[in-house]
């Protein structure tokens, strides 16, 4: 689940068009001016006659005589938009790029070496800061919000939220393309939900510190903390222009992924799937069995606001409903394809009538489930277009104790639809201006659709 510039040297430019007042040490206005030739020239600098002097007001607002601007080089030697750079000074000993440095990174190594050896403030030069800045620069150039640098102090927190419990505010988040932290969904009955955090909210600051532009994991590390402590979040609710501060008292977050929302014995069982953890398949299978034993005839599987989770978990969950076939495939940067097919299990539910609910905050593993059930004509999808997080990410450790969370492949549905940045369209779209009314109407449509299927089956 689950984003700075390369080291560059900037030459100080002298603006050829900026007036420079004459001083007592300046040469007379009538004196000639010399300009440096390009470094490649072997000829000495030319002596250029001054243009007609230009008058400008003195700094004492007219109490002294009008002063005259220094002469400028003619257009024959300097184009109007060309900066005047200092002459090239070759190094006494040419920099030899060490063996093993890729050709593409040779200039980066040269810049680093020159800064370390010649920068006027090199006594304050912090190699760690420059190293991290160069890494972040490369990642920003990718334009991939899901490929992030993980600093050493936050490296250990990755994947904590898929192992039973953690301490924090209880909200699933993602980084959008603008480098802003977006709440995909607060966990049910979590401190975040109780404090008023909503799906789609943007978190801009944590305890007065801006997190815009931080990597996802770094931003999460700022929000997490020990239970009982309070964190102040600057939040912009979705659809609002105002920004408000919300104080959230952190707590221990239990990770329950399967919730039965309907009454036992209801003809249609409404089951909410909030995430994909290690035990989600077992819990979901048990919940469905209990609902069927109590008299339910079909299920509405609700993955709205579900941000995803473990790939292995969603493969297991999808295998409950598909007897045989492809669930998804991934393609890496070299074009290699890997297929993920359904797994055999002893709890087959392939024939249970079902409808699936999804919305714009159904992401990652949720979209795998939606895409597979949709492509196999296993379930009608009702709601809104999904989030569009279809990238495969892995975490690699770096020598400095940090890590690189990188996208190495993309997911495709069985029919070859690209999930990443596209999302999946529902079979029946239900929208409403009020979020609560939208949720209600989507559920009502799902129950209506499933009951129609059940009635049609009964009449046959």
QUISULRA-V644862 format. One record per residue. N is the residue number from 0. RES is the residue in three letters. NEAR is the number of other C-alpha atoms within 12 Angstrom. D_FIRST is the distance of its C-alpha to the first C-alpha in whole Angstrom. Layout:
n: {N,N}
res: {RES,RES}
near: {NEAR,NEAR}
d_first: {D_FIRST,D_FIRST}
//
This chain:
n: {0,1,2,3,4,5,6,7,8,9,10,11,12,13,14,15,16,17,18,19,20,21,22,23,24,25,26,27,28,29,30,31,32,33,34,35,36,37,38,39,40,41,42,43,44,45,46,47,48,49,50,51,52,53,54,55,56,57,58,59,60,61,62,63,64,65,66,67,68,69,70,71,72,73,74,75,76,77,78,79,80,81,82,83,84,85,86,87,88,89,90,91,92,93,94,95,96,97,98,99,100,101,102,103,104,105,106,107,108,109,110,111,112,113,114,115,116,117,118,119,120,121,122,123,124,125,126,127,128,129,130,131,132,133,134,135,136,137,138,139,140,141,142,143,144,145,146,147,148,149,150,151,152,153,154,155,156,157,158,159,160,161,162,163,164,165,166,167,168,169,170,171,172,173,174,175,176,177,178,179,180,181,182,183,184,185,186,187,188,189,190,191,192,193,194,195,196,197,198,199,200,201,202,203,204,205,206,207,208,209,210,211,212,213,214,215,216,217,218,219,220,221,222,223,224,225,226,227,228,229,230,231,232,233,234,235,236,237,238,239,240,241,242,243,244,245,246,247,248,249,250,251,252,253,254,255,256,257,258,259,260,261,262,263,264,265,266,267,268,269,270,271,272,273,274,275,276,277,278,279,280,281,282,283,284,285,286,287,288,289,290,291,292,293,294,295,296,297,298,299,300,301,302,303,304,305,306,307,308,309,310,311,312,313,314,315,316,317,318,319,320,321,322,323,324,325,326,327,328,329,330,331,332,333,334,335,336,337,338,339,340,341,342,343,344,345,346,347,348,349,350,351,352,353,354,355,356,357,358,359,360,361,362,363,364,365,366,367,368,369,370,371,372,373,374,375,376,377,378,379,380,381,382,383,384,385,386,387,388,389,390,391,392,393,394,395,396,397,398,399,400,401,402,403,404,405,406,407,408,409,410,411,412,413,414,415,416,417,418,419,420,421,422,423,424,425,426,427,428,429,430,431,432,433,434,435,436,437,438,439,440,441,442,443,444,445,446,447,448,449,450,451,452,453,454,455,456,457,458,459}
res: {UNK,UNK,UNK,UNK,UNK,UNK,UNK,UNK,UNK,UNK,UNK,UNK,UNK,UNK,UNK,UNK,UNK,UNK,UNK,UNK,UNK,UNK,UNK,UNK,UNK,UNK,UNK,UNK,UNK,UNK,UNK,UNK,UNK,UNK,UNK,UNK,UNK,UNK,UNK,UNK,UNK,UNK,UNK,UNK,UNK,UNK,UNK,UNK,UNK,UNK,UNK,UNK,UNK,UNK,UNK,UNK,UNK,UNK,UNK,UNK,UNK,UNK,UNK,UNK,UNK,UNK,UNK,UNK,UNK,UNK,UNK,UNK,UNK,UNK,UNK,UNK,UNK,UNK,UNK,UNK,UNK,UNK,UNK,UNK,UNK,UNK,UNK,UNK,UNK,UNK,UNK,UNK,UNK,UNK,UNK,UNK,UNK,UNK,UNK,UNK,UNK,UNK,UNK,UNK,UNK,UNK,UNK,UNK,UNK,UNK,UNK,UNK,UNK,UNK,UNK,UNK,UNK,UNK,UNK,UNK,UNK,UNK,UNK,UNK,UNK,UNK,UNK,UNK,UNK,UNK,UNK,UNK,UNK,UNK,UNK,UNK,UNK,UNK,UNK,UNK,UNK,UNK,UNK,UNK,UNK,UNK,UNK,UNK,UNK,UNK,UNK,UNK,UNK,UNK,UNK,UNK,UNK,UNK,UNK,UNK,UNK,UNK,UNK,UNK,UNK,UNK,UNK,UNK,UNK,UNK,UNK,UNK,UNK,UNK,UNK,UNK,UNK,UNK,UNK,UNK,UNK,UNK,UNK,UNK,UNK,UNK,UNK,UNK,UNK,UNK,UNK,UNK,UNK,UNK,UNK,UNK,UNK,UNK,UNK,UNK,UNK,UNK,UNK,UNK,UNK,UNK,UNK,UNK,UNK,UNK,UNK,UNK,UNK,UNK,UNK,UNK,UNK,UNK,UNK,UNK,UNK,UNK,UNK,UNK,UNK,UNK,UNK,UNK,UNK,UNK,UNK,UNK,UNK,UNK,UNK,UNK,UNK,UNK,UNK,UNK,UNK,UNK,UNK,UNK,UNK,UNK,UNK,UNK,UNK,UNK,UNK,UNK,UNK,UNK,UNK,UNK,UNK,UNK,UNK,UNK,UNK,UNK,UNK,UNK,UNK,UNK,UNK,UNK,UNK,UNK,UNK,UNK,UNK,UNK,UNK,UNK,UNK,UNK,UNK,UNK,UNK,UNK,UNK,UNK,UNK,UNK,UNK,UNK,UNK,UNK,UNK,UNK,UNK,UNK,UNK,UNK,UNK,UNK,UNK,UNK,UNK,UNK,UNK,UNK,UNK,UNK,UNK,UNK,UNK,UNK,UNK,UNK,UNK,UNK,UNK,UNK,UNK,UNK,UNK,UNK,UNK,UNK,UNK,UNK,UNK,UNK,UNK,UNK,UNK,UNK,UNK,UNK,UNK,UNK,UNK,UNK,UNK,UNK,UNK,UNK,UNK,UNK,UNK,UNK,UNK,UNK,UNK,UNK,UNK,UNK,UNK,UNK,UNK,UNK,UNK,UNK,UNK,UNK,UNK,UNK,UNK,UNK,UNK,UNK,UNK,UNK,UNK,UNK,UNK,UNK,UNK,UNK,UNK,UNK,UNK,UNK,UNK,UNK,UNK,UNK,UNK,UNK,UNK,UNK,UNK,UNK,UNK,UNK,UNK,UNK,UNK,UNK,UNK,UNK,UNK,UNK,UNK,UNK,UNK,UNK,UNK,UNK,UNK,UNK,UNK,UNK,UNK,UNK,UNK,UNK,UNK,UNK,UNK,UNK,UNK,UNK,UNK,UNK,UNK,UNK,UNK,UNK,UNK,UNK,UNK,UNK,UNK,UNK,UNK,UNK,UNK,UNK,UNK,UNK,UNK,UNK,UNK,UNK,UNK,UNK,UNK,UNK,UNK,UNK,UNK,UNK,UNK,UNK,UNK,UNK,UNK,UNK,UNK,UNK,UNK,UNK,UNK,UNK,UNK,UNK}
near: {39,44,40,26,20,26,28,22,18,11,12,11,15,15,18,23,22,16,20,23,23,22,15,9,8,17,16,19,26,20,19,22,23,19,26,24,22,21,17,12,12,10,11,13,18,20,19,22,22,22,20,17,21,20,18,21,19,19,15,11,11,11,10,11,13,18,25,25,28,30,31,34,29,22,16,14,24,23,15,16,13,16,19,26,20,16,17,14,12,10,13,6,8,11,17,15,19,14,10,11,14,12,13,11,20,19,21,26,28,25,23,30,26,24,24,19,16,16,16,11,11,16,12,13,19,15,18,18,18,26,26,28,23,25,30,32,24,25,30,26,17,20,20,29,36,44,40,43,44,37,35,22,17,27,28,20,30,34,24,25,37,29,22,20,22,25,31,34,46,39,47,47,44,44,38,30,24,21,30,30,43,37,42,42,38,35,40,31,22,31,32,40,27,21,26,29,38,34,37,33,37,40,47,34,30,31,23,20,18,23,31,27,30,38,41,42,43,36,38,41,30,31,42,38,26,20,22,16,20,25,32,29,37,28,38,27,24,21,16,12,11,14,18,23,23,31,26,33,29,29,28,25,32,24,32,29,37,31,29,30,23,25,17,22,22,24,27,37,39,37,38,34,43,41,50,43,37,25,25,35,34,24,29,39,33,23,30,42,27,22,30,24,17,19,18,29,32,40,46,43,46,42,44,44,40,46,45,45,40,32,36,27,32,45,39,36,48,46,37,38,42,32,27,20,27,29,42,40,34,34,25,20,15,11,12,13,18,20,21,27,27,31,25,20,21,14,26,24,27,27,18,31,35,39,43,46,53,51,42,39,40,48,47,51,50,49,57,57,55,54,45,44,42,34,29,27,22,29,37,35,43,41,39,35,33,41,42,38,44,40,39,33,30,24,26,23,20,18,13,19,18,27,30,35,34,31,32,25,27,36,41,40,37,30,21,23,27,28,38,31,26,23,33,42,30,33,28,26,26,29,24,15,11,13,21,14,14,24,28,19,24,32,39,22,27,38,35,23,29,34,26,21,24,23,16,12,15,10,8,7}
d_first: {0,2,12,21,24,26,29,32,35,37,41,42,44,48,48,51,52,52,55,56,59,62,63,66,65,64,66,68,67,69,68,66,63,61,57,55,55,52,51,52,56,59,61,62,60,63,65,64,66,65,65,67,65,63,64,62,62,63,60,63,63,67,69,69,70,68,66,65,62,61,62,59,59,60,58,59,57,54,52,52,48,48,47,49,47,49,51,49,49,49,47,50,48,46,42,41,38,37,37,33,32,31,33,30,30,33,34,31,33,36,35,33,37,39,37,37,41,42,40,43,40,39,40,37,35,31,30,27,26,27,25,22,23,24,20,19,22,21,17,18,21,18,17,13,11,8,10,11,14,13,17,18,19,15,14,15,12,9,8,11,10,10,14,16,16,16,18,17,17,15,13,9,9,8,10,13,15,17,15,15,13,13,13,11,13,15,15,19,22,19,21,19,20,24,24,23,20,19,16,16,18,17,17,19,21,20,24,25,23,22,18,18,17,15,12,9,9,13,13,11,14,17,16,16,19,22,23,26,25,25,22,24,21,23,21,22,22,21,25,26,28,28,26,27,26,24,25,23,24,21,21,20,18,18,16,18,16,19,22,25,26,30,33,34,36,35,36,32,29,26,23,20,17,14,12,11,12,15,18,17,19,22,22,22,25,27,26,27,30,31,31,33,36,36,37,34,35,31,28,26,22,20,16,17,14,12,8,8,7,9,10,14,14,14,16,18,18,19,22,24,25,25,28,28,26,23,20,18,18,16,18,17,19,22,23,22,21,20,21,19,22,22,23,27,27,30,29,29,28,29,32,31,31,28,26,22,21,18,18,16,14,13,10,8,10,12,13,14,16,18,18,20,22,23,24,26,28,27,26,27,24,25,23,21,19,16,13,13,9,10,9,9,7,9,10,14,16,19,23,23,20,17,15,13,9,11,10,13,14,13,14,17,19,22,24,22,21,18,15,13,15,17,16,18,22,23,26,28,27,27,27,29,29,29,25,27,29,27,25,28,30,27,27,31,31,29,31,34,33,32,36,37,36,37,40,41,40,43,45,45}
//
